[in-house]
Amino acid sequence: MSSNENYPPDDQLSWVQLACQPSVVKRALRISIVVGTLLTLINQLPALLEDELSTRHVLQVLLTYLVPYCVSTYSAVSVFTAQNCKKAPSGNGRLK
């Protein structure tokens, strides 16, 4: 099994190019805003209400938004590459 088996051929979009597609970025941003806000309220509400935001709290909030963005982007690109592998002609060593 080669390490490039899950990626599209060179003549198609790379993983990074897919991750930068406007539709992927927009969806990931929407998910990040909704999920990040809910998780921030759940995890940081006391610090927010007491106005005790330290550098540590700010970093935690940034990560709270970054993680859903990354998960959404990874999921979207994985779907694109999986669909691409299914469309590839048989006999090329890819899984269908």
N, CA, C and O atoms as a Tinker XYZ file with bonds, in Angstrom:
   384  protein
     1  N      0.851000   -1.176000    0.000000    73     2
     2  CA     0.000000    0.000000    0.000000    64     1     3
     3  C      0.894000    1.235000    0.000000    63     2     4     5
     4  O      1.693000    1.412000    0.919000    81     3
     5  N      0.776000    2.083000   -1.003000    73     3     6
     6  CA     1.622000    3.271000   -1.074000    64     5     7
     7  C      1.021000    4.388000   -0.237000    63     6     8     9
     8  O     -0.177000    4.382000    0.048000    81     7
     9  N      1.851000    5.347000    0.157000    73     7    10
    10  CA     1.374000    6.432000    1.009000    64     9    11
    11  C      0.503000    7.414000    0.237000    63    10    12    13
    12  O     -0.238000    8.182000    0.852000    81    11
    13  N      0.569000    7.412000   -1.088000    73    11    14
    14  CA    -0.229000    8.329000   -1.895000    64    13    15
    15  C     -1.567000    7.742000   -2.313000    63    14    16    17
    16  O     -2.288000    8.358000   -3.098000    81    15
    17  N     -1.911000    6.582000   -1.812000    73    15    18
    18  CA    -3.105000    5.887000   -2.255000    64    17    19
    19  C     -4.387000    6.653000   -1.951000    63    18    20    21
    20  O     -5.377000    6.483000   -2.663000    81    19
    21  N     -4.402000    7.487000   -0.921000    73    19    22
    22  CA    -5.607000    8.220000   -0.555000    64    21    23
    23  C     -5.672000    9.602000   -1.175000    63    22    24    25
    24  O     -6.611000   10.347000   -0.895000    81    23
    25  N     -4.715000    9.969000   -2.004000    73    23    26
    26  CA    -4.676000   11.290000   -2.598000    64    25    27
    27  C     -4.950000   11.198000   -4.089000    63    26    28    29
    28  O     -4.667000   10.177000   -4.716000    81    27
    29  N     -5.508000   12.280000   -4.666000    73    27    30
    30  CA    -5.786000   12.246000   -6.095000    64    29    31
    31  C     -4.493000   12.257000   -6.902000    63    30    32    33
    32  O     -3.447000   12.642000   -6.380000    81    31
    33  N     -4.548000   11.839000   -8.170000    73    31    34
    34  CA    -3.362000   11.865000   -9.018000    64    33    35
    35  C     -2.828000   13.282000   -9.184000    63    34    36    37
    36  O     -3.515000   14.251000   -8.860000    81    35
    37  N     -1.600000   13.402000   -9.688000    73    35    38
    38  CA    -0.946000   14.700000   -9.822000    64    37    39
    39  C     -1.710000   15.671000  -10.713000    63    38    40    41
    40  O     -1.617000   16.883000  -10.516000    81    39
    41  N     -2.464000   15.168000  -11.688000    73    39    42
    42  CA    -3.186000   16.066000  -12.577000    64    41    43
    43  C     -4.480000   16.589000  -11.951000    63    42    44    45
    44  O     -5.189000   17.372000  -12.583000    81    43
    45  N     -4.796000   16.181000  -10.746000    73    43    46
    46  CA    -5.975000   16.673000  -10.058000    64    45    47
    47  C     -5.546000   17.504000   -8.852000    63    46    48    49
    48  O     -4.355000   17.662000   -8.583000    81    47
    49  N     -6.518000   18.022000   -8.144000    73    47    50
    50  CA    -6.228000   18.905000   -7.018000    64    49    51
    51  C     -5.533000   18.161000   -5.881000    63    50    52    53
    52  O     -5.867000   17.015000   -5.578000    81    51
    53  N     -4.569000   18.824000   -5.259000    73    51    54
    54  CA    -3.884000   18.248000   -4.104000    64    53    55
    55  C     -4.752000   18.433000   -2.861000    63    54    56    57
    56  O     -5.765000   19.131000   -2.891000    81    55
    57  N     -4.337000   17.799000   -1.780000    73    55    58
    58  CA    -5.071000   17.888000   -0.522000    64    57    59
    59  C     -5.197000   19.343000   -0.080000    63    58    60    61
    60  O     -6.278000   19.781000    0.315000    81    59
    61  N     -4.103000   20.089000   -0.143000    73    59    62
    62  CA    -4.111000   21.494000    0.300000    64    61    63
    63  C     -5.005000   22.333000   -0.607000    63    62    64    65
    64  O     -5.740000   23.196000   -0.127000    81    63
    65  N     -4.949000   22.087000   -1.913000    73    63    66
    66  CA    -5.811000   22.826000   -2.835000    64    65    67
    67  C     -7.283000   22.551000   -2.543000    63    66    68    69
    68  O     -8.107000   23.465000   -2.572000    81    67
    69  N     -7.608000   21.303000   -2.264000    73    67    70
    70  CA    -8.984000   20.976000   -1.898000    64    69    71
    71  C     -9.380000   21.670000   -0.597000    63    70    72    73
    72  O    -10.486000   22.198000   -0.484000    81    71
    73  N     -8.485000   21.669000    0.374000    73    71    74
    74  CA    -8.779000   22.295000    1.669000    64    73    75
    75  C     -8.979000   23.802000    1.543000    63    74    76    77
    76  O     -9.636000   24.412000    2.387000    81    75
    77  N     -8.421000   24.403000    0.502000    73    75    78
    78  CA    -8.535000   25.852000    0.296000    64    77    79
    79  C     -9.683000   26.237000   -0.632000    63    78    80    81
    80  O     -9.875000   27.418000   -0.921000    81    79
    81  N    -10.438000   25.261000   -1.096000    73    79    82
    82  CA   -11.588000   25.549000   -1.952000    64    81    83
    83  C    -12.586000   26.395000   -1.163000    63    82    84    85
    84  O    -12.833000   26.119000    0.011000    81    83
    85  N    -13.162000   27.424000   -1.794000    73    83    86
    86  CA   -14.094000   28.306000   -1.076000    64    85    87
    87  C    -15.228000   27.570000   -0.376000    63    86    88    89
    88  O    -15.596000   27.938000    0.739000    81    87
    89  N    -15.789000   26.545000   -0.998000    73    87    90
    90  CA   -16.903000   25.831000   -0.359000    64    89    91
    91  C    -16.448000   25.114000    0.904000    63    90    92    93
    92  O    -17.187000   25.063000    1.887000    81    91
    93  N    -15.243000   24.563000    0.887000    73    91    94
    94  CA   -14.712000   23.877000    2.067000    64    93    95
    95  C    -14.431000   24.882000    3.176000    63    94    96    97
    96  O    -14.772000   24.645000    4.335000    81    95
    97  N    -13.810000   26.000000    2.822000    73    95    98
    98  CA   -13.471000   27.020000    3.811000    64    97    99
    99  C    -14.728000   27.623000    4.431000    63    98   100   101
   100  O    -14.796000   27.802000    5.647000    81    99
   101  N    -15.722000   27.935000    3.602000    73    99   102
   102  CA   -16.970000   28.522000    4.130000    64   101   103
   103  C    -17.666000   27.578000    5.095000    63   102   104   105
   104  O    -18.097000   27.987000    6.172000    81   103
   105  N    -17.776000   26.305000    4.704000    73   103   106
   106  CA   -18.442000   25.338000    5.580000    64   105   107
   107  C    -17.666000   25.170000    6.882000    63   106   108   109
   108  O    -18.260000   25.139000    7.960000    81   107
   109  N    -16.342000   25.061000    6.788000    73   107   110
   110  CA   -15.522000   24.882000    7.987000    64   109   111
   111  C    -15.632000   26.099000    8.906000    63   110   112   113
   112  O    -15.673000   25.952000   10.128000    81   111
   113  N    -15.678000   27.293000    8.327000    73   111   114
   114  CA   -15.830000   28.503000    9.147000    64   113   115
   115  C    -17.185000   28.520000    9.859000    63   114   116   117
   116  O    -17.262000   28.853000   11.041000    81   115
   117  N    -18.245000   28.165000    9.146000    73   115   118
   118  CA   -19.576000   28.142000    9.781000    64   117   119
   119  C    -19.606000   27.141000   10.931000    63   118   120   121
   120  O    -20.104000   27.445000   12.015000    81   119
   121  N    -19.076000   25.954000   10.690000    73   119   122
   122  CA   -19.069000   24.926000   11.735000    64   121   123
   123  C    -18.208000   25.376000   12.901000    63   122   124   125
   124  O    -18.583000   25.194000   14.059000    81   123
   125  N    -17.064000   25.957000   12.607000    73   123   126
   126  CA   -16.162000   26.420000   13.659000    64   125   127
   127  C    -16.808000   27.500000   14.524000    63   126   128   129
   128  O    -16.643000   27.508000   15.744000    81   127
   129  N    -17.538000   28.402000   13.889000    73   127   130
   130  CA   -18.189000   29.479000   14.652000    64   129   131
   131  C    -19.264000   28.912000   15.571000    63   130   132   133
   132  O    -19.338000   29.288000   16.741000    81   131
   133  N    -20.088000   28.022000   15.059000    73   131   134
   134  CA   -21.172000   27.464000   15.874000    64   133   135
   135  C    -20.607000   26.578000   16.988000    63   134   136   137
   136  O    -20.892000   26.796000   18.166000    81   135
   137  N    -19.810000   25.584000   16.612000    73   135   138
   138  CA   -19.281000   24.640000   17.598000    64   137   139
   139  C    -18.317000   25.339000   18.559000    63   138   140   141
   140  O    -18.366000   25.109000   19.768000    81   139
   141  N    -17.446000   26.190000   18.022000    73   139   142
   142  CA   -16.482000   26.907000   18.867000    64   141   143
   143  C    -17.162000   27.795000   19.894000    63   142   144   145
   144  O    -16.740000   27.863000   21.048000    81   143
   145  N    -18.222000   28.477000   19.465000    73   143   146
   146  CA   -18.954000   29.349000   20.398000    64   145   147
   147  C    -19.625000   28.532000   21.500000    63   146   148   149
   148  O    -19.549000   28.886000   22.677000    81   147
   149  N    -20.281000   27.439000   21.115000    73   147   150
   150  CA   -20.919000   26.592000   22.133000    64   149   151
   151  C    -19.896000   26.034000   23.119000    63   150   152   153
   152  O    -20.114000   26.070000   24.330000    81   151
   153  N    -18.782000   25.520000   22.602000    73   151   154
   154  CA   -17.758000   24.962000   23.494000    64   153   155
   155  C    -17.102000   26.042000   24.358000    63   154   156   157
   156  O    -16.771000   25.793000   25.517000    81   155
   157  N    -16.917000   27.229000   23.801000    73   155   158
   158  CA   -16.349000   28.327000   24.588000    64   157   159
   159  C    -17.284000   28.696000   25.736000    63   158   160   161
   160  O    -16.843000   28.904000   26.866000    81   159
   161  N    -18.575000   28.775000   25.437000    73   159   162
   162  CA   -19.532000   29.088000   26.506000    64   161   163
   163  C    -19.558000   28.004000   27.570000    63   162   164   165
   164  O    -19.640000   28.299000   28.762000    81   163
   165  N    -19.489000   26.758000   27.144000    73   163   166
   166  CA   -19.496000   25.654000   28.108000    64   165   167
   167  C    -18.234000   25.665000   28.965000    63   166   168   169
   168  O    -18.303000   25.510000   30.184000    81   167
   169  N    -17.088000   25.848000   28.325000    73   167   170
   170  CA   -15.810000   25.688000   29.030000    64   169   171
   171  C    -15.252000   26.963000   29.657000    63   170   172   173
   172  O    -14.519000   26.890000   30.643000    81   171
   173  N    -15.582000   28.119000   29.109000    73   171   174
   174  CA   -14.947000   29.354000   29.563000    64   173   175
   175  C    -15.923000   30.377000   30.136000    63   174   176   177
   176  O    -15.522000   31.502000   30.434000    81   175
   177  N    -17.179000   30.018000   30.296000    73   175   178
   178  CA   -18.177000   30.981000   30.761000    64   177   179
   179  C    -17.801000   31.643000   32.098000    63   178   180   181
   180  O    -17.915000   32.863000   32.213000    81   179
   181  N    -17.363000   30.891000   33.098000    73   179   182
   182  CA   -16.996000   31.564000   34.353000    64   181   183
   183  C    -15.889000   32.611000   34.160000    63   182   184   185
   184  O    -15.961000   33.705000   34.719000    81   183
   185  N    -14.884000   32.275000   33.377000    73   183   186
   186  CA   -13.795000   33.232000   33.144000    64   185   187
   187  C    -14.292000   34.439000   32.358000    63   186   188   189
   188  O    -13.859000   35.565000   32.604000    81   187
   189  N    -15.198000   34.208000   31.415000    73   187   190
   190  CA   -15.749000   35.318000   30.633000    64   189   191
   191  C    -16.609000   36.231000   31.499000    63   190   192   193
   192  O    -16.529000   37.455000   31.387000    81   191
   193  N    -17.427000   35.641000   32.359000    73   191   194
   194  CA   -18.310000   36.440000   33.219000    64   193   195
   195  C    -17.549000   37.197000   34.292000    63   194   196   197
   196  O    -17.930000   38.308000   34.659000    81   195
   197  N    -16.483000   36.608000   34.794000    73   195   198
   198  CA   -15.703000   37.244000   35.844000    64   197   199
   199  C    -14.602000   38.130000   35.284000    63   198   200   201
   200  O    -13.809000   38.700000   36.034000    81   199
   201  N    -14.559000   38.242000   33.963000    73   199   202
   202  CA   -13.573000   39.096000   33.296000    64   201   203
   203  C    -12.143000   38.719000   33.690000    63   202   204   205
   204  O    -11.296000   39.586000   33.904000    81   203
   205  N    -11.891000   37.404000   33.782000    73   203   206
   206  CA   -10.575000   36.895000   34.158000    64   205   207
   207  C     -9.900000   36.200000   32.977000    63   206   208   209
   208  O     -9.426000   35.073000   33.117000    81   207
   209  N     -9.851000   36.841000   31.842000    73   207   210
   210  CA    -9.259000   36.208000   30.665000    64   209   211
   211  C     -7.739000   36.390000   30.689000    63   210   212   213
   212  O     -7.223000   37.483000   30.456000    81   211
   213  N     -7.061000   35.323000   30.970000    73   211   214
   214  CA    -5.601000   35.326000   30.929000    64   213   215
   215  C     -5.152000   34.892000   29.537000    63   214   216   217
   216  O     -5.973000   34.531000   28.693000    81   215
   217  N     -3.865000   34.930000   29.311000    73   215   218
   218  CA    -3.311000   34.457000   28.037000    64   217   219
   219  C     -3.683000   32.999000   27.817000    63   218   220   221
   220  O     -3.991000   32.594000   26.696000    81   219
   221  N     -3.655000   32.220000   28.873000    73   219   222
   222  CA    -4.029000   30.812000   28.778000    64   221   223
   223  C     -5.471000   30.649000   28.305000    63   222   224   225
   224  O     -5.750000   29.809000   27.450000    81   223
   225  N     -6.383000   31.442000   28.849000    73   223   226
   226  CA    -7.781000   31.382000   28.443000    64   225   227
   227  C     -7.946000   31.762000   26.974000    63   226   228   229
   228  O     -8.704000   31.125000   26.243000    81   227
   229  N     -7.240000   32.791000   26.554000    73   227   230
   230  CA    -7.325000   33.234000   25.157000    64   229   231
   231  C     -6.838000   32.119000   24.228000    63   230   232   233
   232  O     -7.468000   31.848000   23.206000    81   231
   233  N     -5.730000   31.478000   24.573000    73   231   234
   234  CA    -5.224000   30.369000   23.759000    64   233   235
   235  C     -6.218000   29.209000   23.726000    63   234   236   237
   236  O     -6.413000   28.590000   22.680000    81   235
   237  N     -6.839000   28.916000   24.852000    73   235   238
   238  CA    -7.837000   27.851000   24.894000    64   237   239
   239  C     -9.035000   28.185000   23.993000    63   238   240   241
   240  O     -9.555000   27.311000   23.299000    81   239
   241  N     -9.460000   29.429000   24.007000    73   239   242
   242  CA   -10.584000   29.842000   23.163000    64   241   243
   243  C    -10.198000   29.732000   21.689000    63   242   244   245
   244  O    -10.990000   29.252000   20.879000    81   243
   245  N     -8.996000   30.169000   21.335000    73   243   246
   246  CA    -8.549000   30.061000   19.943000    64   245   247
   247  C     -8.510000   28.605000   19.486000    63   246   248   249
   248  O     -8.931000   28.283000   18.375000    81   247
   249  N     -8.004000   27.735000   20.344000    73   247   250
   250  CA    -7.980000   26.306000   20.005000    64   249   251
   251  C     -9.385000   25.725000   19.915000    63   250   252   253
   252  O     -9.639000   24.817000   19.123000    81   251
   253  N    -10.291000   26.249000   20.725000    73   251   254
   254  CA   -11.670000   25.786000   20.709000    64   253   255
   255  C    -12.324000   26.062000   19.361000    63   254   256   257
   256  O    -13.196000   25.308000   18.930000    81   255
   257  N    -11.909000   27.136000   18.691000    73   255   258
   258  CA   -12.410000   27.423000   17.351000    64   257   259
   259  C    -11.597000   26.708000   16.273000    63   258   260   261
   260  O    -12.144000   26.308000   15.245000    81   259
   261  N    -10.305000   26.548000   16.502000    73   259   262
   262  CA    -9.434000   25.933000   15.499000    64   261   263
   263  C     -9.731000   24.449000   15.293000    63   262   264   265
   264  O     -9.722000   23.966000   14.160000    81   263
   265  N     -9.990000   23.733000   16.367000    73   263   266
   266  CA   -10.201000   22.281000   16.260000    64   265   267
   267  C    -11.418000   21.935000   15.390000    63   266   268   269
   268  O    -11.284000   21.091000   14.504000    81   267
   269  N    -12.593000   22.537000   15.593000    73   267   270
   270  CA   -13.716000   22.208000   14.706000    64   269   271
   271  C    -13.439000   22.607000   13.248000    63   270   272   273
   272  O    -13.893000   21.929000   12.326000    81   271
   273  N    -12.703000   23.695000   13.039000    73   271   274
   274  CA   -12.344000   24.090000   11.679000    64   273   275
   275  C    -11.507000   22.997000   11.016000    63   274   276   277
   276  O    -11.774000   22.602000    9.881000    81   275
   277  N    -10.506000   22.520000   11.725000    73   275   278
   278  CA    -9.619000   21.482000   11.176000    64   277   279
   279  C    -10.366000   20.173000   10.932000    63   278   280   281
   280  O    -10.162000   19.522000    9.907000    81   279
   281  N    -11.220000   19.792000   11.861000    73   279   282
   282  CA   -11.980000   18.549000   11.704000    64   281   283
   283  C    -12.924000   18.648000   10.502000    63   282   284   285
   284  O    -13.030000   17.704000    9.719000    81   283
   285  N    -13.595000   19.767000   10.358000    73   283   286
   286  CA   -14.501000   19.959000    9.237000    64   285   287
   287  C    -13.750000   19.944000    7.910000    63   286   288   289
   288  O    -14.198000   19.323000    6.945000    81   287
   289  N    -12.623000   20.619000    7.863000    73   287   290
   290  CA   -11.812000   20.651000    6.639000    64   289   291
   291  C    -11.319000   19.257000    6.293000    63   290   292   293
   292  O    -11.417000   18.831000    5.142000    81   291
   293  N    -10.794000   18.548000    7.271000    73   291   294
   294  CA   -10.297000   17.197000    7.040000    64   293   295
   295  C    -11.414000   16.290000    6.519000    63   294   296   297
   296  O    -11.210000   15.511000    5.588000    81   295
   297  N    -12.588000   16.399000    7.126000    73   295   298
   298  CA   -13.722000   15.572000    6.709000    64   297   299
   299  C    -14.132000   15.872000    5.272000    63   298   300   301
   300  O    -14.370000   14.954000    4.487000    81   299
   301  N    -14.216000   17.141000    4.931000    73   299   302
   302  CA   -14.629000   17.522000    3.579000    64   301   303
   303  C    -13.626000   17.030000    2.539000    63   302   304   305
   304  O    -14.018000   16.480000    1.510000    81   303
   305  N    -12.345000   17.223000    2.801000    73   303   306
   306  CA   -11.321000   16.789000    1.851000    64   305   307
   307  C    -11.305000   15.268000    1.751000    63   306   308   309
   308  O    -11.091000   14.725000    0.667000    81   307
   309  N    -11.526000   14.582000    2.852000    73   307   310
   310  CA   -11.583000   13.119000    2.825000    64   309   311
   311  C    -12.723000   12.626000    1.944000    63   310   312   313
   312  O    -12.567000   11.650000    1.211000    81   311
   313  N    -13.862000   13.296000    2.014000    73   311   314
   314  CA   -14.998000   12.925000    1.165000    64   313   315
   315  C    -14.653000   13.157000   -0.303000    63   314   316   317
   316  O    -14.930000   12.307000   -1.150000    81   315
   317  N    -14.048000   14.308000   -0.605000    73   315   318
   318  CA   -13.658000   14.583000   -1.986000    64   317   319
   319  C    -12.693000   13.525000   -2.513000    63   318   320   321
   320  O    -12.861000   13.030000   -3.627000    81   319
   321  N    -11.695000   13.182000   -1.725000    73   319   322
   322  CA   -10.707000   12.207000   -2.198000    64   321   323
   323  C    -11.312000   10.807000   -2.287000    63   322   324   325
   324  O    -10.960000   10.041000   -3.184000    81   323
   325  N    -12.211000   10.467000   -1.374000    73   323   326
   326  CA   -12.864000    9.157000   -1.437000    64   325   327
   327  C    -13.746000    9.058000   -2.674000    63   326   328   329
   328  O    -13.764000    8.023000   -3.341000    81   327
   329  N    -14.471000   10.114000   -2.982000    73   327   330
   330  CA   -15.296000   10.122000   -4.185000    64   329   331
   331  C    -14.421000   10.024000   -5.425000    63   330   332   333
   332  O    -14.782000    9.359000   -6.396000    81   331
   333  N    -13.286000   10.676000   -5.391000    73   331   334
   334  CA   -12.365000   10.661000   -6.515000    64   333   335
   335  C    -11.802000    9.262000   -6.733000    63   334   336   337
   336  O    -11.646000    8.828000   -7.874000    81   335
   337  N    -11.497000    8.551000   -5.646000    73   335   338
   338  CA   -10.973000    7.181000   -5.753000    64   337   339
   339  C    -12.023000    6.251000   -6.325000    63   338   340   341
   340  O    -11.689000    5.352000   -7.097000    81   339
   341  N    -13.290000    6.443000   -5.966000    73   339   342
   342  CA   -14.360000    5.594000   -6.481000    64   341   343
   343  C    -14.571000    5.810000   -7.976000    63   342   344   345
   344  O    -14.952000    4.885000   -8.693000    81   343
   345  N    -14.320000    7.047000   -8.451000    73   343   346
   346  CA   -14.512000    7.360000   -9.863000    64   345   347
   347  C    -13.338000    6.900000  -10.719000    63   346   348   349
   348  O    -13.459000    6.811000  -11.941000    81   347
   349  N    -12.199000    6.606000  -10.085000    73   347   350
   350  CA   -11.002000    6.202000  -10.853000    64   349   351
   351  C    -11.261000    4.889000  -11.563000    63   350   352   353
   352  O    -11.934000    4.014000  -11.018000    81   351
   353  N    -10.732000    4.735000  -12.783000    73   351   354
   354  CA   -10.921000    3.469000  -13.505000    64   353   355
   355  C    -10.271000    2.316000  -12.764000    63   354   356   357
   356  O     -9.280000    2.502000  -12.058000    81   355
   357  N    -10.833000    1.113000  -12.926000    73   355   358
   358  CA   -10.296000   -0.057000  -12.227000    64   357   359
   359  C     -8.938000   -0.431000  -12.808000    63   358   360   361
   360  O     -8.608000   -0.073000  -13.939000    81   359
   361  N     -8.163000   -1.153000  -12.016000    73   359   362
   362  CA    -6.853000   -1.601000  -12.453000    64   361   363
   363  C     -5.732000   -0.628000  -12.152000    63   362   364   365
   364  O     -4.599000   -0.845000  -12.581000    81   363
   365  N     -6.025000    0.462000  -11.409000    73   363   366
   366  CA    -4.972000    1.423000  -11.110000    64   365   367
   367  C     -4.435000    1.274000   -9.692000    63   366   368   369
   368  O     -3.646000    2.110000   -9.254000    81   367
   369  N     -4.833000    0.247000   -8.968000    73   367   370
   370  CA    -4.308000    0.004000   -7.617000    64   369   371
   371  C     -5.043000    0.740000   -6.529000    63   370   372   373
   372  O     -4.679000    0.615000   -5.360000    81   371
   373  N     -6.071000    1.509000   -6.867000    73   371   374
   374  CA    -6.823000    2.253000   -5.846000    64   373   375
   375  C     -7.962000    1.388000   -5.319000    63   374   376   377
   376  O     -8.478000    0.509000   -6.009000    81   375
   377  N     -8.332000    1.664000   -4.083000    73   375   378
   378  CA    -9.492000    0.990000   -3.504000    64   377   379
   379  C    -10.753000    1.608000   -4.052000    63   378   380   381
   380  O    -10.812000    2.815000   -4.285000    81   379
   381  N    -11.755000    0.792000   -4.258000    73   379   382
   382  CA   -13.029000    1.335000   -4.721000    64   381   383
   383  C    -14.026000    1.377000   -3.606000    63   382   384
   384  O    -15.162000    1.808000   -3.809000    81   383
